[in-house]
Amino acid sequence: MSKSIFYHAGCPVCVSAEHDIVNLIGAENVEIVHFGEDNSRIPEAEKAGVKSVPALVTPNGNVLHINFGASMDAVKG
């Protein structure tokens, strides 16, 4: 993986964190995955170790859970 992946569910906490991440590391360095728009990526996020959103998975595979918007169980509905 050459860029970080930012996973979120679209809640206000997630959207705020998305803006901060893009401002910090640059839009060209992060892929944004909004589960409300593409829930097919949920298994990928869980496999990477995402337990709650918003979360950032770094290029070397570290998962950074940012604040707390929703658990993955809540995201899956």
Backbone as CSV, one residue per row, in Angstrom:
resi,resn,N_x,N_y,N_z,CA_x,CA_y,CA_z,C_x,C_y,C_z
1,MET,0.854,-1.163,0.000,0.000,0.000,0.000,0.906,1.234,0.000
2,SER,0.658,2.151,-0.906,1.509,3.329,-1.002,0.928,4.561,-0.318
3,LYS,-0.365,4.571,-0.048,-0.972,5.681,0.664,-1.695,5.160,1.891
4,SER,-1.999,6.080,2.757,-2.836,5.750,3.902,-4.279,5.620,3.423
5,ILE,-5.082,4.883,4.193,-6.517,4.773,3.896,-7.274,5.257,5.129
6,PHE,-8.148,6.219,4.918,-8.967,6.766,5.989,-10.372,6.217,5.831
7,TYR,-10.810,5.431,6.804,-12.145,4.836,6.791,-13.058,5.639,7.705
8,HIS,-14.282,5.918,7.223,-15.242,6.595,8.086,-16.669,6.304,7.646
9,ALA,-17.608,6.723,8.505,-19.019,6.416,8.275,-19.859,7.650,7.981
10,GLY,-19.246,8.808,7.898,-19.979,10.006,7.531,-20.553,10.816,8.674
11,CYS,-20.357,10.384,9.909,-20.878,11.146,11.045,-20.060,12.431,11.208
12,PRO,-20.552,13.391,11.982,-19.809,14.648,12.156,-18.378,14.454,12.683
13,VAL,-18.181,13.535,13.603,-16.833,13.252,14.117,-15.937,12.782,12.978
14,CYS,-16.468,11.888,12.144,-15.698,11.342,11.024,-15.360,12.403,9.984
15,VAL,-16.325,13.226,9.640,-16.110,14.256,8.624,-15.079,15.274,9.112
16,SER,-15.149,15.649,10.365,-14.174,16.568,10.934,-12.776,15.954,10.893
17,ALA,-12.679,14.686,11.278,-11.382,13.999,11.247,-10.865,13.879,9.812
18,GLU,-11.758,13.617,8.861,-11.350,13.540,7.451,-10.688,14.841,7.011
19,HIS,-11.313,15.961,7.315,-10.743,17.252,6.930,-9.371,17.464,7.566
20,ASP,-9.241,17.105,8.837,-7.959,17.264,9.518,-6.883,16.372,8.910
21,ILE,-7.228,15.130,8.612,-6.261,14.194,8.015,-5.803,14.703,6.657
22,VAL,-6.745,15.115,5.819,-6.384,15.628,4.490,-5.482,16.854,4.622
23,ASN,-5.797,17.743,5.567,-4.960,18.933,5.769,-3.582,18.569,6.304
24,LEU,-3.496,17.553,7.136,-2.215,17.156,7.728,-1.301,16.426,6.757
25,ILE,-1.850,15.464,6.025,-0.969,14.625,5.199,-1.149,14.829,3.702
26,GLY,-2.155,15.596,3.310,-2.369,15.901,1.894,-3.277,14.907,1.215
27,ALA,-4.172,15.415,0.379,-5.155,14.586,-0.316,-4.500,13.533,-1.200
28,GLU,-3.316,13.831,-1.724,-2.627,12.879,-2.598,-2.022,11.703,-1.835
29,ASN,-1.985,11.796,-0.500,-1.373,10.750,0.319,-2.374,9.885,1.062
30,VAL,-3.663,10.114,0.840,-4.684,9.363,1.574,-5.857,9.030,0.658
31,GLU,-6.326,7.814,0.781,-7.557,7.392,0.112,-8.676,7.465,1.137
32,ILE,-9.763,8.111,0.794,-10.905,8.247,1.698,-11.930,7.173,1.353
33,VAL,-12.341,6.402,2.368,-13.373,5.377,2.190,-14.523,5.706,3.131
34,HIS,-15.653,6.058,2.547,-16.872,6.404,3.287,-17.794,5.188,3.190
35,PHE,-18.027,4.517,4.315,-18.824,3.294,4.299,-20.270,3.535,3.881
36,GLY,-20.787,4.736,4.062,-22.130,5.049,3.598,-22.230,5.055,2.081
37,GLU,-21.100,5.283,1.431,-21.053,5.292,-0.027,-20.536,3.980,-0.599
38,ASP,-19.759,3.233,0.172,-19.194,1.966,-0.300,-18.999,1.003,0.865
39,ASN,-20.095,0.333,1.254,-19.996,-0.596,2.386,-19.330,-1.919,2.014
40,SER,-19.024,-2.121,0.744,-18.317,-3.340,0.336,-16.872,-3.348,0.852
41,ARG,-16.379,-2.223,1.335,-15.007,-2.125,1.837,-14.901,-2.424,3.328
42,ILE,-16.040,-2.700,3.992,-16.025,-2.998,5.422,-15.158,-4.217,5.736
43,PRO,-15.291,-5.344,5.018,-14.429,-6.493,5.330,-12.938,-6.178,5.199
44,GLU,-12.585,-5.384,4.220,-11.187,-4.967,4.028,-10.682,-4.199,5.253
45,ALA,-11.506,-3.282,5.739,-11.131,-2.486,6.909,-10.978,-3.375,8.139
46,GLU,-11.925,-4.284,8.332,-11.841,-5.191,9.480,-10.605,-6.076,9.395
47,LYS,-10.290,-6.557,8.217,-9.095,-7.388,8.032,-7.824,-6.604,8.360
48,ALA,-7.842,-5.303,8.073,-6.693,-4.451,8.375,-6.564,-4.157,9.870
49,GLY,-7.646,-4.433,10.634,-7.609,-4.216,12.075,-8.424,-3.040,12.567
50,VAL,-9.242,-2.450,11.703,-10.087,-1.328,12.105,-11.187,-1.843,13.029
51,LYS,-11.270,-1.253,14.223,-12.273,-1.641,15.227,-13.371,-0.598,15.374
52,SER,-13.062,0.640,14.991,-14.038,1.726,15.058,-13.625,2.774,14.029
53,VAL,-14.568,3.627,13.698,-14.274,4.715,12.770,-14.534,6.039,13.476
54,PRO,-13.807,7.063,13.107,-12.843,7.145,12.028,-11.530,6.448,12.382
55,ALA,-10.882,5.916,11.349,-9.596,5.252,11.535,-8.733,5.457,10.297
56,LEU,-7.449,5.544,10.529,-6.483,5.699,9.455,-5.559,4.488,9.464
57,VAL,-5.442,3.831,8.318,-4.498,2.722,8.174,-3.315,3.276,7.394
58,THR,-2.142,3.214,8.013,-0.935,3.775,7.401,-0.387,2.827,6.343
59,PRO,0.506,3.329,5.490,1.070,2.479,4.436,1.772,1.222,4.955
60,ASN,2.296,1.268,6.185,2.946,0.070,6.721,2.003,-0.794,7.552
61,GLY,0.697,-0.470,7.528,-0.302,-1.333,8.149,-0.717,-0.994,9.563
62,ASN,-0.192,0.075,10.134,-0.630,0.473,11.470,-2.031,1.076,11.387
63,VAL,-2.869,0.752,12.369,-4.223,1.297,12.422,-4.260,2.356,13.515
64,LEU,-4.613,3.564,13.123,-4.733,4.672,14.064,-6.209,4.993,14.231
65,HIS,-6.757,4.637,15.393,-8.158,4.937,15.677,-8.228,6.366,16.189
66,ILE,-9.036,7.177,15.541,-9.098,8.607,15.808,-10.423,8.920,16.485
67,ASN,-10.340,9.469,17.694,-11.545,9.804,18.435,-12.441,8.568,18.488
68,PHE,-13.728,8.724,18.495,-14.632,7.572,18.420,-15.939,8.040,17.835
69,GLY,-16.224,7.567,16.639,-17.479,7.905,15.975,-18.469,6.759,16.065
70,ALA,-18.001,5.547,15.700,-18.868,4.377,15.703,-18.024,3.108,15.681
71,SER,-18.515,2.078,16.357,-17.858,0.775,16.282,-18.143,0.156,14.909
72,MET,-17.342,-0.814,14.516,-17.593,-1.484,13.245,-18.920,-2.235,13.280
73,ASP,-19.320,-2.742,14.447,-20.631,-3.407,14.548,-21.758,-2.432,14.221
74,ALA,-21.633,-1.197,14.699,-22.647,-0.178,14.406,-22.638,0.189,12.923
75,VAL,-21.455,0.243,12.332,-21.342,0.575,10.910,-22.006,-0.495,10.062
76,LYS,-21.811,-1.766,10.449,-22.403,-2.878,9.686,-23.908,-2.916,9.839
77,GLY,-24.418,-2.272,10.903,-25.861,-2.181,11.091,-26.426,-3.420,11.576
